[in-house]
Amino acid sequence: MLQAITNFVKRFRNPFRKPFRAGSVGVIMVRATIHDVAAAAGVSVATVSKAVNGRYGVAPDTAVRVLEVVADLGYESSLIASSMRSRRTGVIGVLVADFEPFSAEILKGVAVGLRESRYDLLAYSGSRQGDGEGWERRSLSRLSGTLIDGAIMVTPTVVNVTADVPIVAVDPHTGRADLPTVEADSRGGAHEATAYLIGLGHRRIGFVAGRPDLKSSRLRDAGYRDALSAAGISFDPTLVRVGFYDAATARDAASELLAQRNRPTAVFAANDLSAISIIEVAKHLGLDVPGDLSVVGFDDVPEASRLAVPLTTVRQPMQSIGQTAAKMLTALMAGEPLSATHVLLPTKLVRRATTAPPRVGYR
């Protein structure tokens, strides 16, 4: 009987709803409804709803029949309609300013963190040009309560936000906040990178900083200065430029640094995209990396290990950050206490091919 019903559906697809033909443009198929599924399966609408949502009161063979028809017709219940009925959507939102390497790796980690849960993942970029600071508030007002059950905000500009759903912040601009937060040890990682270059024999070490408005960027600046001070090397402001974590801006910064008469023999960049730009500028100027110039980045994005000369960098566990944020958020949504509300994950220096001792006579 089940096979007969399934064959019927496959053959006639949905005889109760005719497609609309728009001249010679093509055919637009009407989306299957719960009533279509009920008619094709020979059951009531209430039975379809129970079978789709896994509720009690449906015989096992009936549930199997309904679900096969659902799959064949491609029926999907409306997410918004479901959330209005149950006040739950089964979706977690990840709010990012932009889809760049850092946020992409965070998203991968969140997906891993949700793998054993019943939650789907919605990635949302709400920082359109001109929105500026506070884009998180607007995004949350659009999504919370109707599309998502909880939110992870990645590098939010503000954390004093209110929403109808639990929130976890990743690497917020302001650092720790009242919200649960997850971030990497930016200061410690920058200190280790700079100390490594000093250990190789470099003394004129340039720094291409990140965004001044971001706390983790300022911490990397502090880590750079800490290492210089610990080694008895005076801080030289002429060796510092701001790259804003942007490849084009970092190229301009690198051009200025490397055009100096007494240029640096090594440069530490606050992120890998900036480090890659520095290498490109060095190559354009005829400088060998690492023979003439050592370069260290920060992040360890996938591209770092794929360069012709693989990049020495500070690895921050971006996917682990995303995974940790997802675990914290699902715990909050379940009403479970958090073992820690502010999580700081360690970084690790990854030595590759863009660093070497300075040439004899150049320190």
Buried (B, 14 or more C-beta within 10 A) or exposed (E): EEEEBBEEBEEEBBEEBEEEEEEEEEEEEEEBBBEBBBBBBEBEEEBBBBBBEEEEEBEEEBBEBBBBBBEBBEBEBEBEEBBEEEEEBBBBBBBBBEEBBBBBBBBBBBBBBBEEBEBBBBBBBBBEEEBEEBBBBEBBBBBBBEBBBBBBBBBBBBBEBEBEBBBBBBBBBBBBBEBBBBBBBBBBBBBBBBBBBBEBBBBBBBBBBBBEEBBBBBBBBBBBBBBBEEBEBEEBEEBBBBBBBBBEBBBBBBBBBBEEEEBBBBBBBBBBBBBBBBBBBBBEBEBEBBEBBBBBBBBBBEBBEEBEBBBBBBBBBBBBBBBBBBBBBBBBBEEEEBEEBBBBBEBBBBEBBBBBBBEEEBE
